[in-house]
Amino acid sequence: MRGNVSEIAGTKFWMTAETYKQICSRFPKGVTVVTARGDDGRPIGMTVSAFTGVSLEPPTVLICVRYASRVAPAFLRAEHFCVNLLSENQREVSQQFASRDFEERFSGMRWAVGPHGVPVLPDTLGYFVCERRDVVINGDHYVIFGDVIQGGINDSRYPLVYWASEYQCLQISTHAESQPPGRS
Ligand SMILES: Cc1cc2nc3c(=O)[nH]c(=O)nc-3n(C[C@H](O)[C@H](O)[C@H](O)COP(=O)(O)O)c2cc1C
C-alpha cells in the first residue's frame, strides 16, 4: 500500500491535500443532483456526491456543498430541497449540473414539481424531498442537514457510480444475480 506520511512542516498534517484527495477518490460514491428553488423561484441544482442518510427517527440526510459554490447561498436560503439519486444512464445529467453555467443547468431537462415546488428529476433511482434543518460550516464546505418529508423509488435501475475521479458502472456480484432490486 502506498503511503504518504511526510509531515508538512509547521502543521499538524501528515499528508498533502493531493494525497487526501486521492484517498477520498478511492472510495466509491453514488451521484446525486440536489435541486431547489432559487430566490426568484427559478429551479437551481448542482451535482453532489457527498450525500448520506444520517438518521431514521426522524429521517434525516446530509449533503456537503462547497462554500465557494455559486449556488451555495441559494441552497442555504431554500427551505426545501430535493436529492435526486442518479441512475447509470444519467452521466450527462451529472455533467450538466456540475457545469460552470448554472443558469443553463435545467436547459433541455425534464422535471416535475414536487412538494413545496422542489424540482424532481425523472429516470432516477429515487429521490428525497427534504426540509432544510441545521447547517454546519466545516472547512471549505457547508454540511446541510435535511428532514426527509417525502420520497420515491424506482427499483428497476442501476446507480451511477463515481470512483477514482471517473464515472463507473456497478459490477453486480453473481450473488445478486445481476438484477437490480425489483427486476424479475
Ligand atoms: C461527480 C461529481 C460529484 C460532485 N460532488 C460534489 C459535492 O459533493 N459537493 C460539492 O460542493 N460539489 C460537488 N461537485 C462539484 C459541483 O457539482 C460543481 O462544482 C458545482 O456545480 C459548481 O457550482 P457553482 O457553479 O455553483 O460554483 C461534484 C461534481 C461532480 C462531477
The ligand as an ORCA input file, in Angstrom:
! r2SCAN-3c Opt
* xyz 0 1
  C     -19.478     13.512     -9.791
  C     -19.440     14.858     -9.135
  C     -19.663     14.974     -7.779
  C     -19.631     16.216     -7.135
  N     -19.891     16.291     -5.802
  C     -19.879     17.491     -5.182
  C     -20.205     17.603     -3.803
  O     -20.465     16.621     -3.124
  N     -20.226     18.837     -3.245
  C     -19.923     19.958     -3.967
  O     -19.937     21.066     -3.409
  N     -19.607     19.899     -5.285
  C     -19.597     18.695     -5.911
  N     -19.319     18.593     -7.235
  C     -18.973     19.812     -7.974
  C     -20.191     20.642     -8.237
  O     -21.249     19.948     -8.861
  C     -19.814     21.841     -9.113
  O     -18.607     22.355     -8.687
  C     -20.819     22.870     -8.898
  O     -21.990     22.503     -9.543
  C     -20.320     24.188     -9.358
  O     -21.228     25.043     -8.756
  P     -21.231     26.580     -8.942
  O     -21.381     26.852    -10.400
  O     -22.365     26.999     -8.134
  O     -19.927     27.084     -8.394
  C     -19.348     17.374     -7.890
  C     -19.130     17.272     -9.284
  C     -19.183     16.029     -9.893
  C     -18.942     15.943    -11.379
*
